[in-house]
Amino acid sequence: MYTTKTKQNERLQGFPDGWTLIPGASDSARYKALGNSVAIPCVSFVLRGIAYFLRKIDEEQEESPPCTSTPTT
């Protein structure tokens, strides 16, 4: 059975090589840190999608005429 190396795990998560290479950190600590992280490419993809729809909503609000109804009491 093949197990991935820490460098490969860093790459899979979107981090640069050696990102978790902290003096004194064991390989198991590095694996744990990577396992508890989020994949940067996934976060980037989701945030780009959110930004797109927020911009779209903002543009639609700018194009629509303001509400001119008067409040009733």
C-alpha positions, 0 to 999 in steps of 0.5 A, spaced: 500 500 500 502 506 498 502 512 502 502 519 500 508 524 503 507 530 506 509 534 500 504 531 496 499 532 501 501 539 501 500 540 494 493 536 494 491 541 499 493 547 494 499 549 499 506 550 497 511 545 498 514 545 505 508 549 508 508 545 514 515 544 515 516 547 522 522 545 526 521 540 530 514 538 527 513 530 526 510 528 520 504 525 523 503 532 526 504 535 519 499 530 516 494 532 522 495 539 520 494 538 513 488 534 515 485 539 519 485 544 513 481 546 507 483 545 500 485 552 498 483 551 491 476 549 493 475 555 498 477 560 492 472 557 487 467 557 492 469 565 494 469 566 486 462 564 485 459 568 491 463 574 489 460 573 482 453 573 485 454 578 489 456 583 483 450 580 479 445 582 485 448 589 486 448 590 478 441 588 478 439 593 484 443 599 480 439 597 474 432 597 477 428 603 479 428 605 486 421 604 490 417 610 490 411 607 493 409 612 499 408 608 506 401 607 509 399 608 516 
